[in-house]
Amino acid sequence: MNRIIPGVTQICDRFHLIKNMTDTMIPEIEKIIRQTKKKLKYEYPDRDTAS
């Protein structure tokens, strides 16, 4: 930003840091959730193994 407006100091506050973080993380988390919603194959044990 100093190249555009010389002498300007850029500051960050907690709100915008957290907002930027969540804006970046939410699509990634949604992608992980979509991948894990796929039905997982589970083979049930036979009666002898279960007992």
C-alpha distance matrix in Angstrom:
0.0 3.8 5.3 5.3 6.3 7.8 9.3 7.5 8.3 7.4 11.0 13.1 16.6 19.6 20.0 16.7 17.1 20.6 19.9 17.5 20.1 23.0 21.5 21.2 24.5 26.8 27.1 27.9 30.5 32.0 32.4 34.2 36.4 37.4 38.4 40.5 42.2 44.2 47.8 48.5 51.9 54.0 57.6 59.9 62.3 66.0 68.4 69.6 66.2 65.2 68.3
3.8 0.0 3.8 5.5 5.2 4.7 6.4 6.0 7.6 8.4 12.2 14.9 18.5 21.7 22.6 19.6 19.8 23.4 23.1 20.8 23.2 26.3 25.0 24.6 27.8 30.2 30.6 31.3 33.8 35.5 35.8 37.5 39.8 40.9 41.7 43.8 45.7 47.6 51.2 51.8 55.1 57.2 60.7 63.0 65.3 69.0 71.4 72.5 69.0 68.1 71.1
5.3 3.8 0.0 3.8 5.7 5.9 9.0 9.3 11.3 11.9 15.6 18.1 21.7 24.7 25.3 22.0 22.2 25.8 25.1 22.5 25.0 27.9 26.2 25.6 29.0 31.4 31.3 32.0 34.8 36.3 36.3 38.2 40.6 41.4 42.2 44.5 46.3 48.0 51.6 52.3 55.6 57.8 61.3 63.7 66.1 69.8 72.4 73.5 70.0 69.2 72.4
5.3 5.5 3.8 0.0 3.8 6.3 9.5 9.0 11.6 11.8 15.5 17.8 21.2 24.3 24.4 21.1 21.9 25.3 24.2 21.8 24.7 27.3 25.3 25.2 28.8 30.7 30.7 31.8 34.5 35.7 35.9 38.1 40.2 40.9 42.0 44.4 45.9 47.7 51.4 52.3 55.6 58.0 61.5 63.9 66.5 70.1 72.6 73.9 70.5 69.6 72.8
6.3 5.2 5.7 3.8 0.0 3.8 6.5 6.0 9.3 10.5 14.1 17.0 20.2 23.6 23.8 20.9 22.0 25.5 24.6 22.7 25.6 28.2 26.6 26.8 30.2 32.1 32.5 33.7 36.1 37.4 38.0 40.0 42.0 42.9 44.1 46.3 47.8 49.8 53.4 54.4 57.8 60.0 63.5 65.8 68.3 72.0 74.4 75.7 72.3 71.2 74.3
7.8 4.7 5.9 6.3 3.8 0.0 3.8 5.6 8.8 11.0 14.7 17.9 21.2 24.7 25.5 22.8 23.4 27.1 26.6 24.7 27.3 30.2 28.9 28.8 32.1 34.3 34.8 35.7 38.1 39.7 40.2 41.9 44.1 45.1 46.2 48.3 50.0 52.0 55.6 56.3 59.6 61.7 65.2 67.5 69.9 73.6 76.0 77.1 73.6 72.6 75.7
9.3 6.4 9.0 9.5 6.5 3.8 0.0 3.8 6.5 9.7 12.9 16.5 19.5 23.1 24.3 22.0 22.5 26.3 26.2 24.6 27.1 30.1 29.2 29.3 32.3 34.6 35.5 36.3 38.4 40.2 40.9 42.5 44.5 45.9 46.9 48.8 50.6 52.7 56.2 56.8 60.3 62.2 65.7 67.8 70.1 73.8 76.1 77.2 73.6 72.6 75.5
7.5 6.0 9.3 9.0 6.0 5.6 3.8 0.0 3.8 6.4 9.6 13.1 16.1 19.7 20.6 18.3 19.1 22.8 22.6 21.2 23.8 26.6 25.7 26.1 29.2 31.3 32.3 33.2 35.3 37.0 37.9 39.5 41.4 42.7 44.0 45.7 47.4 49.7 53.1 53.9 57.4 59.3 62.8 64.8 67.2 70.9 73.1 74.3 70.8 69.6 72.5
8.3 7.6 11.3 11.6 9.3 8.8 6.5 3.8 0.0 3.8 6.4 10.1 13.1 16.7 18.0 16.0 16.4 20.1 20.4 19.1 21.4 24.4 24.0 24.3 27.0 29.3 30.6 31.3 33.1 35.1 36.1 37.4 39.3 40.9 42.1 43.6 45.4 47.8 51.2 51.8 55.2 57.0 60.5 62.4 64.7 68.4 70.5 71.6 68.1 66.9 69.7
7.4 8.4 11.9 11.8 10.5 11.0 9.7 6.4 3.8 0.0 3.8 6.9 10.3 13.7 14.8 12.4 12.8 16.6 16.7 15.3 17.7 20.6 20.2 20.5 23.3 25.5 26.9 27.6 29.4 31.3 32.4 33.7 35.5 37.2 38.4 39.9 41.6 44.1 47.5 48.1 51.6 53.3 56.9 58.8 61.1 64.8 67.0 68.1 64.7 63.4 66.3
11.0 12.2 15.6 15.5 14.1 14.7 12.9 9.6 6.4 3.8 0.0 3.8 6.8 10.3 11.8 10.1 10.4 14.0 14.7 13.9 16.0 18.8 18.9 19.5 21.9 24.0 25.9 26.6 27.9 30.0 31.4 32.5 34.1 36.0 37.3 38.5 40.2 42.9 46.1 46.7 50.2 51.8 55.4 57.1 59.3 63.1 65.0 66.2 62.8 61.4 64.1
13.1 14.9 18.1 17.8 17.0 17.9 16.5 13.1 10.1 6.9 3.8 0.0 3.8 6.8 8.4 6.7 6.7 10.2 11.1 10.7 12.5 15.2 15.7 16.5 18.5 20.6 22.7 23.4 24.5 26.6 28.2 29.2 30.6 32.7 34.0 35.1 36.7 39.5 42.7 43.2 46.8 48.3 51.9 53.5 55.8 59.5 61.4 62.7 59.2 57.8 60.5
16.6 18.5 21.7 21.2 20.2 21.2 19.5 16.1 13.1 10.3 6.8 3.8 0.0 3.8 5.5 5.6 6.3 8.7 10.1 10.9 12.4 14.4 15.5 16.9 18.4 20.1 22.7 23.6 24.0 26.1 28.2 28.9 29.9 32.3 33.9 34.6 36.0 39.0 42.0 42.7 46.3 47.6 51.2 52.6 54.9 58.6 60.3 61.6 58.3 56.6 59.2
19.6 21.7 24.7 24.3 23.6 24.7 23.1 19.7 16.7 13.7 10.3 6.8 3.8 0.0 3.8 5.6 5.1 6.1 8.4 10.0 10.5 12.2 14.1 15.5 16.3 17.9 20.9 21.5 21.5 23.8 26.0 26.4 27.3 29.8 31.4 31.8 33.3 36.4 39.2 39.8 43.4 44.5 48.1 49.4 51.6 55.3 56.9 58.2 54.9 53.1 55.7
20.0 22.6 25.3 24.4 23.8 25.5 24.3 20.6 18.0 14.8 11.8 8.4 5.5 3.8 0.0 3.8 5.5 5.4 6.0 8.6 9.9 10.6 12.0 14.2 15.2 16.1 19.1 20.4 20.3 22.1 24.6 25.4 25.8 28.2 30.2 30.7 31.7 34.9 37.8 38.8 42.5 43.7 47.4 48.6 51.1 54.7 56.4 57.9 54.7 52.8 55.4
16.7 19.6 22.0 21.1 20.9 22.8 22.0 18.3 16.0 12.4 10.1 6.7 5.6 5.6 3.8 0.0 3.8 5.4 4.9 5.9 8.3 9.8 10.2 12.1 13.9 15.2 17.6 18.9 19.6 21.2 23.3 24.5 25.4 27.4 29.2 30.2 31.4 34.3 37.5 38.4 42.1 43.6 47.3 48.9 51.4 55.0 56.9 58.4 55.2 53.5 56.3
17.1 19.8 22.2 21.9 22.0 23.4 22.5 19.1 16.4 12.8 10.4 6.7 6.3 5.1 5.5 3.8 0.0 3.8 5.5 5.3 6.2 8.7 10.0 10.8 12.2 14.3 16.8 17.4 18.0 20.3 22.1 22.8 24.1 26.3 27.8 28.6 30.2 33.0 36.1 36.8 40.4 41.8 45.4 47.0 49.3 53.0 54.9 56.3 52.9 51.3 54.1
20.6 23.4 25.8 25.3 25.5 27.1 26.3 22.8 20.1 16.6 14.0 10.2 8.7 6.1 5.4 5.4 3.8 0.0 3.8 5.5 5.0 6.1 8.4 9.8 10.3 11.8 14.8 15.5 15.5 17.7 19.9 20.5 21.3 23.7 25.4 25.9 27.3 30.4 33.3 34.0 37.7 39.0 42.6 44.0 46.4 50.1 51.9 53.3 50.0 48.3 51.0
19.9 23.1 25.1 24.2 24.6 26.6 26.2 22.6 20.4 16.7 14.7 11.1 10.1 8.4 6.0 4.9 5.5 3.8 0.0 3.8 5.4 5.2 6.0 8.5 9.8 10.5 13.2 14.7 15.0 16.5 18.9 20.1 20.7 22.7 24.7 25.6 26.6 29.6 32.7 33.8 37.6 39.1 42.8 44.3 47.0 50.6 52.5 54.1 50.9 49.2 52.1
17.5 20.8 22.5 21.8 22.7 24.7 24.6 21.2 19.1 15.3 13.9 10.7 10.9 10.0 8.6 5.9 5.3 5.5 3.8 0.0 3.8 5.6 5.1 6.2 8.6 10.3 12.1 13.3 14.5 16.2 17.9 19.2 20.5 22.3 23.9 25.2 26.6 29.2 32.5 33.5 37.1 38.9 42.6 44.4 47.0 50.6 52.7 54.2 51.0 49.5 52.5
20.1 23.2 25.0 24.7 25.6 27.3 27.1 23.8 21.4 17.7 16.0 12.5 12.4 10.5 9.9 8.3 6.2 5.0 5.4 3.8 0.0 3.8 5.5 5.2 6.1 8.6 10.9 11.2 12.0 14.4 16.0 16.7 18.1 20.3 21.6 22.6 24.3 27.0 30.2 30.8 34.4 36.0 39.6 41.4 43.8 47.5 49.6 51.0 47.6 46.2 49.2
23.0 26.3 27.9 27.3 28.2 30.2 30.1 26.6 24.4 20.6 18.8 15.2 14.4 12.2 10.6 9.8 8.7 6.1 5.2 5.6 3.8 0.0 3.8 5.3 4.9 5.7 8.8 9.9 9.9 11.7 14.0 14.9 15.6 17.8 19.6 20.4 21.7 24.6 27.8 28.7 32.4 34.0 37.7 39.3 41.9 45.5 47.5 49.1 45.9 44.3 47.3
21.5 25.0 26.2 25.3 26.6 28.9 29.2 25.7 24.0 20.2 18.9 15.7 15.5 14.1 12.0 10.2 10.0 8.4 6.0 5.1 5.5 3.8 0.0 3.8 5.7 5.8 7.5 9.5 10.6 11.6 13.5 15.3 16.2 17.6 19.6 21.1 22.1 24.7 28.1 29.3 33.0 35.0 38.7 40.5 43.3 46.9 49.1 50.8 47.7 46.1 49.3
21.2 24.6 25.6 25.2 26.8 28.8 29.3 26.1 24.3 20.5 19.5 16.5 16.9 15.5 14.2 12.1 10.8 9.8 8.5 6.2 5.2 5.3 3.8 0.0 3.8 5.9 6.6 7.3 9.4 11.0 12.0 13.5 15.3 16.7 18.0 19.7 21.3 23.6 27.0 27.9 31.5 33.5 37.2 39.2 41.9 45.5 47.9 49.4 46.2 44.9 48.1
24.5 27.8 29.0 28.8 30.2 32.1 32.3 29.2 27.0 23.3 21.9 18.5 18.4 16.3 15.2 13.9 12.2 10.3 9.8 8.6 6.1 4.9 5.7 3.8 0.0 3.8 5.7 5.3 6.1 8.6 10.0 10.7 12.3 14.3 15.6 16.7 18.5 21.0 24.3 25.0 28.6 30.4 34.0 35.9 38.5 42.2 44.4 45.9 42.7 41.3 44.5
26.8 30.2 31.4 30.7 32.1 34.3 34.6 31.3 29.3 25.5 24.0 20.6 20.1 17.9 16.1 15.2 14.3 11.8 10.5 10.3 8.6 5.7 5.8 5.9 3.8 0.0 3.8 5.4 5.1 6.1 8.5 9.9 10.4 12.2 14.3 15.4 16.4 19.2 22.4 23.6 27.4 29.2 33.0 34.7 37.6 41.1 43.3 45.1 42.0 40.4 43.6
27.1 30.6 31.3 30.7 32.5 34.8 35.5 32.3 30.6 26.9 25.9 22.7 22.7 20.9 19.1 17.6 16.8 14.8 13.2 12.1 10.9 8.8 7.5 6.6 5.7 3.8 0.0 3.8 5.5 5.1 6.2 8.8 9.9 10.5 12.4 14.4 15.4 17.6 21.2 22.6 26.2 28.5 32.1 34.3 37.2 40.7 43.1 44.9 41.9 40.6 43.9
27.9 31.3 32.0 31.8 33.7 35.7 36.3 33.2 31.3 27.6 26.6 23.4 23.6 21.5 20.4 18.9 17.4 15.5 14.7 13.3 11.2 9.9 9.5 7.3 5.3 5.4 3.8 0.0 3.8 5.4 5.0 6.4 8.7 10.0 10.8 12.6 14.5 16.5 20.0 20.8 24.3 26.4 30.1 32.3 35.1 38.6 41.1 42.7 39.5 38.4 41.7
30.5 33.8 34.8 34.5 36.1 38.1 38.4 35.3 33.1 29.4 27.9 24.5 24.0 21.5 20.3 19.6 18.0 15.5 15.0 14.5 12.0 9.9 10.6 9.4 6.1 5.1 5.5 3.8 0.0 3.8 5.3 5.1 6.2 8.7 9.9 10.7 12.4 15.0 18.2 19.0 22.6 24.4 28.1 30.0 32.8 36.4 38.6 40.3 37.2 35.8 39.0
32.0 35.5 36.3 35.7 37.4 39.7 40.2 37.0 35.1 31.3 30.0 26.6 26.1 23.8 22.1 21.2 20.3 17.7 16.5 16.2 14.4 11.7 11.6 11.0 8.6 6.1 5.1 5.4 3.8 0.0 3.8 5.4 5.0 6.2 8.6 9.9 10.5 13.2 16.6 18.1 21.8 23.9 27.6 29.5 32.6 36.0 38.3 40.3 37.4 35.9 39.2
32.4 35.8 36.3 35.9 38.0 40.2 40.9 37.9 36.1 32.4 31.4 28.2 28.2 26.0 24.6 23.3 22.1 19.9 18.9 17.9 16.0 14.0 13.5 12.0 10.0 8.5 6.2 5.0 5.3 3.8 0.0 3.8 5.5 5.2 6.3 8.8 10.1 11.8 15.4 16.7 20.2 22.7 26.3 28.6 31.7 35.1 37.6 39.5 36.5 35.4 38.9
34.2 37.5 38.2 38.1 40.0 41.9 42.5 39.5 37.4 33.7 32.5 29.2 28.9 26.4 25.4 24.5 22.8 20.5 20.1 19.2 16.7 14.9 15.3 13.5 10.7 9.9 8.8 6.4 5.1 5.4 3.8 0.0 3.8 5.5 5.1 6.3 8.7 10.7 13.9 14.4 18.0 20.1 23.7 25.9 28.7 32.3 34.8 36.5 33.3 32.2 35.7
36.4 39.8 40.6 40.2 42.0 44.1 44.5 41.4 39.3 35.5 34.1 30.6 29.9 27.3 25.8 25.4 24.1 21.3 20.7 20.5 18.1 15.6 16.2 15.3 12.3 10.4 9.9 8.7 6.2 5.0 5.5 3.8 0.0 3.8 5.4 5.2 6.2 9.1 12.1 13.3 17.0 18.9 22.7 24.5 27.6 31.0 33.3 35.3 32.4 30.9 34.3
37.4 40.9 41.4 40.9 42.9 45.1 45.9 42.7 40.9 37.2 36.0 32.7 32.3 29.8 28.2 27.4 26.3 23.7 22.7 22.3 20.3 17.8 17.6 16.7 14.3 12.2 10.5 10.0 8.7 6.2 5.2 5.5 3.8 0.0 3.8 5.5 5.3 7.2 10.8 12.6 16.2 18.7 22.4 24.6 27.8 31.1 33.6 35.7 33.0 31.7 35.2
38.4 41.7 42.2 42.0 44.1 46.2 46.9 44.0 42.1 38.4 37.3 34.0 33.9 31.4 30.2 29.2 27.8 25.4 24.7 23.9 21.6 19.6 19.6 18.0 15.6 14.3 12.4 10.8 9.9 8.6 6.3 5.1 5.4 3.8 0.0 3.8 5.6 6.0 9.5 10.5 13.9 16.6 20.2 22.7 25.7 29.0 31.8 33.7 30.8 29.8 33.5
40.5 43.8 44.5 44.4 46.3 48.3 48.8 45.7 43.6 39.9 38.5 35.1 34.6 31.8 30.7 30.2 28.6 25.9 25.6 25.2 22.6 20.4 21.1 19.7 16.7 15.4 14.4 12.6 10.7 9.9 8.8 6.3 5.2 5.5 3.8 0.0 3.8 5.3 7.8 8.3 12.0 14.0 17.7 19.9 22.9 26.3 28.8 30.7 27.8 26.6 30.2
42.2 45.7 46.3 45.9 47.8 50.0 50.6 47.4 45.4 41.6 40.2 36.7 36.0 33.3 31.7 31.4 30.2 27.3 26.6 26.6 24.3 21.7 22.1 21.3 18.5 16.4 15.4 14.5 12.4 10.5 10.1 8.7 6.2 5.3 5.6 3.8 0.0 3.8 6.2 8.3 12.0 14.1 17.8 19.6 23.0 26.2 28.5 30.8 28.3 26.8 30.3
44.2 47.6 48.0 47.7 49.8 52.0 52.7 49.7 47.8 44.1 42.9 39.5 39.0 36.4 34.9 34.3 33.0 30.4 29.6 29.2 27.0 24.6 24.7 23.6 21.0 19.2 17.6 16.5 15.0 13.2 11.8 10.7 9.1 7.2 6.0 5.3 3.8 0.0 3.8 6.2 9.4 12.3 15.8 18.1 21.5 24.5 27.2 29.5 27.0 26.0 29.6
47.8 51.2 51.6 51.4 53.4 55.6 56.2 53.1 51.2 47.5 46.1 42.7 42.0 39.2 37.8 37.5 36.1 33.3 32.7 32.5 30.2 27.8 28.1 27.0 24.3 22.4 21.2 20.0 18.2 16.6 15.4 13.9 12.1 10.8 9.5 7.8 6.2 3.8 0.0 3.8 6.5 9.1 12.5 14.6 18.2 21.0 23.7 26.1 23.8 22.7 26.3
48.5 51.8 52.3 52.3 54.4 56.3 56.8 53.9 51.8 48.1 46.7 43.2 42.7 39.8 38.8 38.4 36.8 34.0 33.8 33.5 30.8 28.7 29.3 27.9 25.0 23.6 22.6 20.8 19.0 18.1 16.7 14.4 13.3 12.6 10.5 8.3 8.3 6.2 3.8 0.0 3.8 6.2 9.8 12.3 15.6 18.7 21.5 23.5 21.0 20.1 23.9
51.9 55.1 55.6 55.6 57.8 59.6 60.3 57.4 55.2 51.6 50.2 46.8 46.3 43.4 42.5 42.1 40.4 37.7 37.6 37.1 34.4 32.4 33.0 31.5 28.6 27.4 26.2 24.3 22.6 21.8 20.2 18.0 17.0 16.2 13.9 12.0 12.0 9.4 6.5 3.8 0.0 3.8 6.6 9.7 12.8 15.6 18.8 20.8 18.4 18.0 21.8
54.0 57.2 57.8 58.0 60.0 61.7 62.2 59.3 57.0 53.3 51.8 48.3 47.6 44.5 43.7 43.6 41.8 39.0 39.1 38.9 36.0 34.0 35.0 33.5 30.4 29.2 28.5 26.4 24.4 23.9 22.7 20.1 18.9 18.7 16.6 14.0 14.1 12.3 9.1 6.2 3.8 0.0 3.8 6.2 9.3 12.5 15.4 17.3 14.9 14.3 18.0
57.6 60.7 61.3 61.5 63.5 65.2 65.7 62.8 60.5 56.9 55.4 51.9 51.2 48.1 47.4 47.3 45.4 42.6 42.8 42.6 39.6 37.7 38.7 37.2 34.0 33.0 32.1 30.1 28.1 27.6 26.3 23.7 22.7 22.4 20.2 17.7 17.8 15.8 12.5 9.8 6.6 3.8 0.0 3.8 6.4 9.1 12.4 14.2 12.0 12.0 15.7
59.9 63.0 63.7 63.9 65.8 67.5 67.8 64.8 62.4 58.8 57.1 53.5 52.6 49.4 48.6 48.9 47.0 44.0 44.3 44.4 41.4 39.3 40.5 39.2 35.9 34.7 34.3 32.3 30.0 29.5 28.6 25.9 24.5 24.6 22.7 19.9 19.6 18.1 14.6 12.3 9.7 6.2 3.8 0.0 3.8 6.5 9.2 11.5 9.6 8.8 12.5
62.3 65.3 66.1 66.5 68.3 69.9 70.1 67.2 64.7 61.1 59.3 55.8 54.9 51.6 51.1 51.4 49.3 46.4 47.0 47.0 43.8 41.9 43.3 41.9 38.5 37.6 37.2 35.1 32.8 32.6 31.7 28.7 27.6 27.8 25.7 22.9 23.0 21.5 18.2 15.6 12.8 9.3 6.4 3.8 0.0 3.8 6.5 8.0 5.9 5.9 9.5
66.0 69.0 69.8 70.1 72.0 73.6 73.8 70.9 68.4 64.8 63.1 59.5 58.6 55.3 54.7 55.0 53.0 50.1 50.6 50.6 47.5 45.5 46.9 45.5 42.2 41.1 40.7 38.6 36.4 36.0 35.1 32.3 31.0 31.1 29.0 26.3 26.2 24.5 21.0 18.7 15.6 12.5 9.1 6.5 3.8 0.0 3.8 5.6 5.5 6.2 8.8
68.4 71.4 72.4 72.6 74.4 76.0 76.1 73.1 70.5 67.0 65.0 61.4 60.3 56.9 56.4 56.9 54.9 51.9 52.5 52.7 49.6 47.5 49.1 47.9 44.4 43.3 43.1 41.1 38.6 38.3 37.6 34.8 33.3 33.6 31.8 28.8 28.5 27.2 23.7 21.5 18.8 15.4 12.4 9.2 6.5 3.8 0.0 3.8 5.6 5.2 6.3
69.6 72.5 73.5 73.9 75.7 77.1 77.2 74.3 71.6 68.1 66.2 62.7 61.6 58.2 57.9 58.4 56.3 53.3 54.1 54.2 51.0 49.1 50.8 49.4 45.9 45.1 44.9 42.7 40.3 40.3 39.5 36.5 35.3 35.7 33.7 30.7 30.8 29.5 26.1 23.5 20.8 17.3 14.2 11.5 8.0 5.6 3.8 0.0 3.8 5.5 5.4
66.2 69.0 70.0 70.5 72.3 73.6 73.6 70.8 68.1 64.7 62.8 59.2 58.3 54.9 54.7 55.2 52.9 50.0 50.9 51.0 47.6 45.9 47.7 46.2 42.7 42.0 41.9 39.5 37.2 37.4 36.5 33.3 32.4 33.0 30.8 27.8 28.3 27.0 23.8 21.0 18.4 14.9 12.0 9.6 5.9 5.5 5.6 3.8 0.0 3.8 5.5
65.2 68.1 69.2 69.6 71.2 72.6 72.6 69.6 66.9 63.4 61.4 57.8 56.6 53.1 52.8 53.5 51.3 48.3 49.2 49.5 46.2 44.3 46.1 44.9 41.3 40.4 40.6 38.4 35.8 35.9 35.4 32.2 30.9 31.7 29.8 26.6 26.8 26.0 22.7 20.1 18.0 14.3 12.0 8.8 5.9 6.2 5.2 5.5 3.8 0.0 3.8
68.3 71.1 72.4 72.8 74.3 75.7 75.5 72.5 69.7 66.3 64.1 60.5 59.2 55.7 55.4 56.3 54.1 51.0 52.1 52.5 49.2 47.3 49.3 48.1 44.5 43.6 43.9 41.7 39.0 39.2 38.9 35.7 34.3 35.2 33.5 30.2 30.3 29.6 26.3 23.9 21.8 18.0 15.7 12.5 9.5 8.8 6.3 5.4 5.5 3.8 0.0
